[in-house]
Structures are given as structure tokens and as C-alpha cells.
Amino acid sequence: MMMTDLITNLRDVFPDLRIERLPVIGRRADDDTVWYLGRRGHRDEVEVDTKPGGALPFTLVSRQVRIDAENVRDAVLKVTEWLDVDA
């Protein structure tokens, strides 16, 4: 699962990484591909939308910016850039 790789890499950079998953209501299986990543005590948050099973590509959304990451490395770099801010 590529999402697991993304989380593992980001935890190395941000031990305070906060991870939330969009709760699935009813039988909408496509909703279980949305994750929210942030840092404890920080307001900024990144939405990560994956293919089923946490597969690539990732769609990353922060504030008004939306990009696609075709691999875990690019996703780690972009999320790190967005979350590497002071409180």
C-alpha cells in the first residue's frame, strides 16, 4: 500500500504527524481513499486522495493548491514542504 509508505516516510520527518481518515458513511467505498495529514499544534493540513487501497497516484491538496504526485518520493517532498512551517 503506497499510502503506508507515504506515512512512514513522513513520520521520519515529522514525529508529530497527525493522520485522520475521512469516515466512510454507508457503502460509498470511494470515500475511504481520503486522508488528512497535519502536525499536532499546527493549523495547516494536507488532504491526500488515493486510488483504492492507498495506491498511486496521489492527489495532494493544501489551501488553494492541488497537485498530483505520481510516486511516493514526490508526495513526501511536497507534503514536507507544505507542513514544514512554524505554528
C-alpha positions in Angstrom: 0.0 0.0 0.0 1.6 3.2 -1.2 -0.2 5.3 1.4 1.6 3.4 4.1 4.9 4.2 2.5 4.0 7.9 2.4 3.0 7.9 6.1 6.2 6.0 7.1 8.4 8.5 5.3 6.6 11.5 6.7 6.8 10.2 10.3 10.6 10.1 9.9 10.4 13.9 9.1 7.6 14.8 11.4 7.3 12.7 14.6 4.3 14.8 15.5 2.4 13.8 12.3 -1.3 13.7 12.8 -3.3 11.4 10.5 -7.0 11.3 10.0 -9.1 9.4 7.6 -12.4 10.5 6.1 -15.1 8.5 7.8 -17.0 6.2 5.4 -20.7 6.6 5.7 -22.9 4.0 4.2 -21.5 1.9 1.3 -19.5 4.6 -0.5 -16.3 2.7 -0.8 -14.6 5.5 -2.8 -14.6 7.7 0.3 -12.1 5.5 2.1 -9.3 6.9 -0.1 -9.2 10.4 1.5 -6.7 11.1 4.3 -5.8 14.3 6.2 -2.3 14.9 7.3 -1.1 17.6 9.7 1.1 18.3 12.6 0.0 18.5 16.2 -0.4 22.1 17.2 -0.3 23.4 13.7 -3.3 24.6 11.6 -2.1 23.6 8.2 -3.4 20.4 6.8 -2.9 18.4 3.6 -5.6 16.3 2.0 -4.4 13.2 0.3 -6.7 11.4 -2.1 -5.5 8.0 -3.3 -6.7 5.3 -5.7 -8.4 2.3 -4.0 -6.2 0.5 -1.5 -4.0 3.6 -1.0 -2.4 3.3 -4.4 -0.8 5.9 -6.6 -1.2 8.5 -8.0 -1.9 10.7 -5.0 -3.8 14.0 -5.3 -2.5 16.4 -2.8 -4.5 19.5 -1.7 -3.3 22.3 0.6 -5.2 25.5 0.9 -5.9 26.5 -2.7 -3.1 24.3 -4.3 -3.9 20.9 -5.8 -1.2 18.7 -7.4 -0.9 15.1 -8.5 2.1 13.1 -7.3 3.0 10.1 -9.4 5.3 8.5 -6.8 5.9 8.4 -3.0 9.1 10.4 -3.2 7.4 13.4 -4.9 4.5 13.2 -2.5 6.8 13.2 0.5 8.7 16.2 -0.8 5.6 18.3 -1.5 3.8 17.4 1.8 7.0 18.1 3.7 7.2 21.5 2.0 3.6 22.3 2.9 3.8 21.1 6.6 7.3 22.4 7.4 6.0 25.6 8.9 6.1 27.2 12.3 3.0 27.0 14.4 
